[in-house]
Amino acid sequence: MLFVLFALWLIALGLVIVDPRSSTMRWMSAVVFTGGFGALAAVLSESFIPYIQQTVPNPSISSLLYHFMGICSLISYYGLPYSFAMLSLKYNAPWQSAAMRTWLPFALLVPVLACLLFTPAYTEEMPIAFPIVAVWAFPYILVGTILIILKKERLPASKRTHFYTCLALLPPIMCVGVLNYVMPSFGFYRMWVYHVWILAFMVPFFVYIFFKYGFLGMRLLIERRKLDSTLRAITSGTAILNHAIKNDVGKMRLFLEKMKQHAEETNQPELIQDIDVVMNASIHIRDMITRVHEQTQELPLRETPVHVAVLIHDVLLPLGPYLTKVNVQQNVSDNLILLLDQVQIAETLTNILMNAVEAMPQGGTLTIRAFQAKKNLVIEIKDSGIGMEKAVLKQVLEPFYTTKSGSRNNFGLGLAYCYSVMKKHGGSLELSSELGIGTSVFLTFPSNRLQT
């Protein structure tokens, strides 16, 4: 059980460190931490207390350790189902009213306190009244599991994370519910010894899931931080490169002008043509690096209250010639007002809408809608175009990645720029696509930008 103890408490500590402000993470850590107290009680009972009794035969020390073991055991038996119930309520919160969120945590504590006060005291042979405790503890675990499974996610990355969260969390917690509460109620005691085998499989699986796919949304955070650092590096690099190329192009133009003047004075038309070619090439290089720099530089936000429906209308208006074969459907409330940088969000919408139109060369349906997701406001732009393969979808936000290789004016910075704008607004940009069906782009804004 020593392995179980260290594994559980390391996971609990890791969850708190990763995102201490998240109530979901804190309750998840509490679930794992209270489970660790059960493992600690088992270590004390099987190893530590017998060793102390043999080496230091002092009844007072043995009694103190025995009482500490009892406390650890009760924390595990009573704390784990309660913590898991609270985790499920925090994880799937939209269905709860404000009043329910206030009184439900206290109501769930009533069976715990009642069992502590009115059931027989702890003994090593019978730590709790299993038939009584199982009446509320296992339903807490069962209903909590159902609540977590039934949580509805509308954003694609959140759906994926939710699936793997369920896969990593729910099987072991259900095993704990059966082994710790149900089976002892029917006379099968000490079933917790099988937790070692459960943890031996689940800990490596949990670590793999966490880093590969994410747990409670943390993989998304890691991916975003990685992309943020890439964008910062590109912003810095293009600024330096833009400055250096402008200086060198300026020198080239100065000497080319002198060479052209000499060629004109000496009547060398072929040399004049060659010089013009080189000068045009230098201008093209300068313009290219300037455009790259403009798309990667950090622009300050100039925020004003913006009617989203009006903004979308203004963005769609100049795109009219491109939309002749496209059926545009909108579902955005006229009363929806967000605090935004209108210019940068308009550029973001233009980029996304042009991508959608280019994905439907034969025409199709373009859907623009706004909806609530958790505490955020989401604008979805969906096309019925050619879609993207999964391998392409994973790379589209990477700077300089482009599927439009034939275009001389495309640098693969459009979606990277859009992502950067959304990040500066405290939001996010996500994509969902299926080959042959179409692509959806989700622009998520935090609720504090809603203007009432």
C-alpha positions in Angstrom: 0.0 0.0 0.0 3.0 2.3 0.3 3.0 2.5 -3.5 -0.7 3.5 -3.5 0.0 6.1 -0.8 2.8 7.9 -2.7 1.1 7.6 -6.1 -2.2 9.1 -4.8 -0.6 12.0 -2.9 1.8 12.8 -5.7 -1.2 13.0 -8.1 -3.1 15.1 -5.6 -0.2 17.5 -5.2 0.3 17.7 -9.0 -3.3 18.6 -9.6 -3.3 21.5 -7.1 0.0 22.8 -8.4 -1.1 22.7 -12.1 -4.2 25.0 -11.5 -4.8 26.0 -7.9 -7.5 28.5 -8.8 -9.8 25.9 -10.4 -12.4 24.6 -7.9 -12.8 21.5 -10.1 -9.0 20.8 -9.8 -9.2 21.4 -6.0 -12.0 18.9 -5.5 -10.3 16.4 -7.8 -7.2 16.8 -5.6 -9.4 16.3 -2.5 -10.8 13.0 -4.0 -7.3 11.7 -4.5 -5.9 13.1 -1.3 -8.7 11.5 0.9 -8.1 8.2 -1.0 -4.5 8.5 0.1 -5.5 8.7 3.7 -7.0 5.2 3.4 -3.7 4.0 2.0 -1.9 5.7 4.9 -4.2 3.9 7.4 -3.4 0.6 5.8 0.4 1.3 5.9 0.1 2.2 9.6 -1.9 -0.9 10.4 0.1 -3.4 8.5 3.7 -2.1 8.8 4.4 0.9 10.9 2.4 0.2 14.1 3.6 -3.4 14.4 7.2 -2.3 13.9 6.8 0.4 16.6 5.2 -2.1 19.0 8.2 -4.4 18.6 10.9 -1.8 18.8 9.4 0.7 21.2 6.9 -1.2 23.4 5.2 2.0 24.8 1.4 1.7 25.1 1.0 5.5 24.9 2.7 5.7 21.5 0.8 2.7 20.2 -2.5 4.2 21.4 -1.6 7.6 19.8 -0.7 5.9 16.5 -3.9 3.8 16.7 -6.1 6.9 17.1 -4.2 8.6 14.2 -4.8 5.5 12.0 -8.5 5.7 12.9 -8.7 9.3 11.9 -7.0 8.6 8.5 -9.3 5.7 7.9 -12.4 7.8 8.6 -11.2 10.7 6.4 -10.9 8.2 3.6 -14.2 6.5 4.1 -16.2 9.7 4.6 -14.2 12.2 2.7 -13.8 10.4 -0.6 -17.5 10.1 -1.5 -18.2 13.6 -0.4 -15.3 15.0 -2.3 -16.3 13.1 -5.4 -19.9 14.4 -5.1 -18.6 17.9 -4.9 -16.3 17.4 -7.8 -19.2 16.2 -10.0 -21.2 19.3 -9.0 -18.4 21.6 -9.9 -17.6 19.8 -13.1 -21.2 19.7 -14.3 -22.6 22.9 -12.9 -25.0 24.5 -15.5 -28.1 22.6 -14.3 -27.8 24.0 -10.8 -29.6 27.2 -9.7 -27.7 29.7 -7.6 -29.6 28.6 -4.4 -28.8 25.0 -5.1 -25.1 25.8 -5.4 -25.3 27.4 -1.9 -27.2 24.8 0.1 -26.4 21.5 -1.7 -22.8 21.2 -0.3 -24.2 21.5 3.2 -27.0 19.1 2.5 -24.5 16.5 1.3 -22.6 16.8 4.6 -25.6 15.8 6.7 -25.1 12.0 6.1 -21.4 12.3 6.8 -22.0 14.1 10.2 -24.8 11.8 11.1 -22.7 8.7 10.6 -19.8 10.3 12.6 -22.2 11.1 15.5 -24.6 8.2 15.6 -22.9 5.1 14.2 -20.5 2.9 16.3 -17.0 4.2 16.9 -14.1 3.2 14.8 -12.4 -0.1 15.4 -9.7 -1.8 13.3 -11.9 -4.8 12.6 -15.0 -2.7 11.8 -13.9 0.9 10.9 -17.4 2.1 9.9 -20.9 0.7 9.8 -20.6 -0.4 6.2 -24.3 -1.2 5.6 -25.3 2.3 6.8 -22.5 4.3 5.2 -23.0 2.5 1.8 -26.6 3.7 1.7 -25.4 7.2 1.0 -21.7 6.8 0.0 -22.2 4.6 -3.0 -25.1 6.7 -4.4 -22.8 9.8 -4.1 -20.2 8.0 -6.2 -22.8 6.6 -8.7 -24.7 9.8 -9.2 -21.5 11.8 -9.3 -20.3 9.5 -12.1 -23.5 9.9 -14.0 -23.3 13.7 -13.7 -19.7 13.8 -15.0 -20.7 11.5 -17.9 -23.7 13.6 -18.8 -21.8 16.9 -19.0 -22.4 18.5 -22.4 -19.4 20.0 -24.2 -20.0 22.0 -27.4 -16.4 22.9 -28.2 -14.4 20.2 -30.0 -11.3 20.2 -27.8 -13.4 20.2 -24.7 -15.3 17.2 -25.9 -12.1 15.3 -26.4 -10.7 16.3 -23.0 -14.1 15.3 -21.4 -13.9 11.9 -22.9 -10.4 11.1 -21.7 -11.2 12.6 -18.3 -14.1 10.1 -17.9 -11.9 7.3 -19.1 -9.1 8.1 -16.6 -11.3 9.0 -13.6 -14.5 7.1 -13.5 -13.4 3.4 -13.7 -11.1 3.6 -10.7 -13.6 5.6 -8.6 -16.4 3.1 -9.3 -14.1 0.2 -8.3 -13.4 2.1 -5.1 -17.1 2.5 -4.5 -17.7 -1.3 -4.9 -14.7 -2.5 -3.0 -14.9 0.0 -0.1 -18.6 0.2 0.5 -20.8 -2.3 -1.4 -18.9 -5.5 -0.8 -18.1 -4.9 2.9 -21.9 -4.4 3.4 -22.3 -8.0 2.3 -19.5 -9.3 4.6 -16.6 -9.1 2.2 -14.1 -7.1 4.2 -10.6 -5.9 3.4 -11.3 -5.6 -0.3 -9.2 -2.5 -0.3 -6.1 -4.7 -0.7 -7.0 -4.9 -4.4 -6.5 -1.1 -4.8 -2.9 -1.8 -5.5 -3.7 -3.6 -8.7 -6.2 -0.9 -9.7 -3.6 1.8 -9.1 -0.8 -0.2 -10.8 -2.8 0.0 -14.0 -4.5 3.4 -13.6 -1.5 5.6 -12.5 0.5 5.0 -15.7 -2.7 5.3 -17.7 -3.6 8.6 -16.0 -0.1 10.0 -16.6 -0.3 9.0 -20.3 -3.8 10.5 -20.7 -2.7 13.7 -19.0 0.2 14.4 -21.2 -1.2 13.0 -24.4 -4.9 14.1 -24.4 -5.4 16.2 -21.3 -7.2 15.9 -18.0 -9.9 18.4 -16.8 -8.8 20.8 -19.6 -5.1 20.9 -18.7 -3.8 19.6 -22.0 -5.4 22.6 -23.7 -3.6 24.9 -21.4 -0.2 23.3 -22.2 -0.9 23.5 -26.0 -1.9 27.1 -25.7 1.2 28.1 -23.8 3.4 26.3 -26.3 1.7 28.2 -29.2 1.9 31.5 -27.2 5.7 31.1 -26.8 6.0 30.3 -30.5 4.1 33.4 -31.5 6.2 35.6 -29.2 9.4 34.2 -30.7 8.1 34.9 -34.2 7.0 38.4 -33.3 10.5 39.2 -31.9 12.3 37.5 -34.8 10.3 39.1 -37.6 10.8 42.6 -36.0 14.6 42.1 -36.0 14.5 40.6 -39.5 12.3 43.4 -40.8 14.6 46.0 -39.5 17.7 44.3 -40.9 16.3 43.7 -44.4 15.0 47.2 -44.6 18.5 48.6 -43.9 20.1 46.3 -46.4 17.5 46.9 -49.1 18.0 50.6 -48.6 21.7 50.2 -49.2 21.0 48.1 -52.3 18.6 50.7 -53.7 21.2 53.5 -53.2 23.9 51.7 -55.1 21.5 50.4 -57.8 20.4 54.0 -58.4 24.0 55.0 -58.9 24.6 52.1 -61.2 21.4 52.9 -63.2 22.4 56.5 -63.6 25.8 55.4 -64.9 24.2 53.0 -67.3 21.9 55.7 -68.6 24.8 58.1 -69.1 26.8 55.4 -71.0 23.7 54.2 -72.9 23.6 50.6 -71.7 19.9 49.6 -72.1 20.5 45.9 -71.2 22.2 46.9 -68.0 19.3 49.2 -67.2 16.8 46.4 -67.6 18.9 44.1 -65.4 19.2 46.8 -62.7 15.4 47.3 -62.8 14.8 43.6 -62.3 17.1 43.6 -59.2 15.4 46.8 -57.9 12.0 45.2 -58.2 13.1 42.1 -56.5 14.5 44.1 -53.6 11.2 46.0 -53.3 9.3 42.7 -53.3 11.5 41.3 -50.5 11.0 44.4 -48.4 7.2 44.3 -48.9 7.0 40.6 -48.1 8.9 40.9 -44.8 6.9 44.0 -43.9 3.6 42.1 -44.4 4.9 39.2 -42.3 5.9 41.7 -39.6 2.5 43.4 -39.7 0.7 40.1 -39.2 2.8 39.0 -36.2 3.4 42.2 -34.3 1.6 42.7 -31.0 -0.9 45.5 -31.4 -2.5 47.1 -28.3 -6.2 46.6 -27.8 -8.5 49.5 -28.3 -11.7 48.3 -26.6 -15.1 49.6 -27.1 -18.6 48.1 -26.7 -19.5 46.5 -30.0 -22.8 45.2 -31.3 -21.8 41.8 -32.6 -24.6 41.5 -35.1 -23.7 44.9 -36.6 -20.0 44.0 -36.7 -20.7 40.7 -38.6 -22.9 42.6 -41.0 -20.2 45.1 -41.7 -17.6 42.4 -42.2 -19.9 40.4 -44.6 -20.8 43.5 -46.7 -17.4 43.9 -48.6 -17.3 40.1 -49.0 -20.5 40.1 -51.1 -18.8 39.3 -54.4 -17.3 36.1 -52.9 -20.7 35.0 -51.4 -22.8 34.8 -54.6 -22.9 31.0 -54.4 -23.0 30.8 -50.6 -26.2 30.7 -48.4 -25.4 32.7 -45.3 -27.4 31.8 -42.2 -27.1 34.0 -39.1 -28.2 33.4 -35.5 -26.8 36.2 -33.5 -28.9 38.3 -31.1 -29.2 42.0 -32.0 -28.8 42.7 -28.3 -25.4 41.0 -28.0 -22.8 43.5 -27.1 -19.2 42.7 -26.3 -16.2 44.8 -25.2 -13.8 44.3 -28.1 -11.1 45.8 -30.3 -13.4 46.3 -33.2 -10.7 46.5 -35.8 -8.8 43.4 -34.8 -11.9 41.3 -34.3 -13.2 42.4 -37.7 -9.9 41.4 -39.3 -10.2 38.0 -37.4 -13.7 37.5 -38.7 -12.6 38.4 -42.2 -9.8 35.9 -42.2 -12.0 33.1 -41.0 -14.9 33.9 -43.4 -12.5 34.1 -46.4 -11.1 30.7 -45.4 -14.7 29.4 -45.2 -15.6 30.8 -48.6 -12.4 29.4 -50.2 -13.4 25.9 -48.8 -16.6 26.1 -50.8 -15.6 26.8 -54.4 -18.9 25.3 -55.7 -21.0 27.1 -53.1 -22.5 25.9 -49.9 -23.9 27.0 -46.5 -22.1 29.4 -44.2 -23.6 29.5 -40.7 -22.7 32.2 -38.1 -24.2 31.8 -34.6 -23.6 32.8 -31.0 -24.3 30.7 -27.9 -23.3 30.4 -24.3 -20.8 27.7 -23.2 -20.1 27.5 -19.5 -19.3 31.1 -18.5 -18.2 32.1 -22.0 -19.8 33.5 -25.1 -19.0 31.6 -28.3 -19.3 32.7 -31.9 -19.2 29.7 -34.3 -18.5 30.1 -38.0 -19.4 26.9 -39.8 -19.0 26.1 -43.5 -20.1 23.1 -45.6 -16.9 22.9 -47.5 -14.3 20.3 -48.2 -13.1 20.0 -44.6 -9.7 19.0 -43.4 -8.0 15.8 -42.4 -7.0 15.3 -38.7 -3.3 15.7 -39.6 -3.9 19.1 -41.2 -6.3 20.2 -38.5 -3.5 19.7 -35.9 -1.2 22.2 -37.7 -3.5 24.9 -39.0 -2.8 27.2 -36.0 1.0 26.9 -36.4 2.6 30.0 -37.8 3.6 29.8 -41.5 1.7 26.5 -42.0 -0.6 26.9 -45.0 -2.6 24.7 -47.4 -2.6 27.4 -50.0 0.9 26.7 -51.3 0.2 28.1 -54.7 -0.5 31.6 -53.4 2.4 34.1 -53.3 0.6 36.4 -50.9 -0.2 33.8 -48.3 2.2 33.3 -45.4 0.2 30.9 -43.3 -0.2 33.5 -40.6 -4.0 34.2 -40.9 -5.2 31.7 -38.2 -2.1 32.3 -36.1 -3.0 36.0 -36.1 -6.6 35.2 -35.3 -5.5 33.0 -32.4 -3.3 35.9 -31.1 -6.1 38.4 -31.2 -8.5 36.0 -29.3 -5.8 35.4 -26.7 -5.3 39.1 -26.1 -9.1 39.3 -25.5 -8.8 36.6 -22.9 -10.5 34.1 -25.1 -9.6 31.2 -27.4 -9.9 29.9 -30.9 -10.7 26.3 -31.7 -11.4 24.3 -34.8 -13.4 21.2 -35.7 -13.4 19.7 -39.1 -14.4 16.6 -41.0 -13.3 15.8 -44.5 -16.1 16.2 -47.0 -18.5 17.7 -44.4 -17.0 21.1 -43.4 -15.2 23.1 -40.8 -16.3 25.0 -37.7 -14.3 27.8 -36.1 -15.2 28.7 -32.5 -14.3 32.1 -31.1 -14.7 32.0 -27.3 -14.9 35.2 -25.3 -15.0 35.4 -21.5 -18.2 36.4 -19.9 -16.7 39.6 -18.4 -16.8 41.1 -21.9 -20.5 40.9 -22.1 -22.1 44.3 -21.9 -25.6 44.6 -20.5 
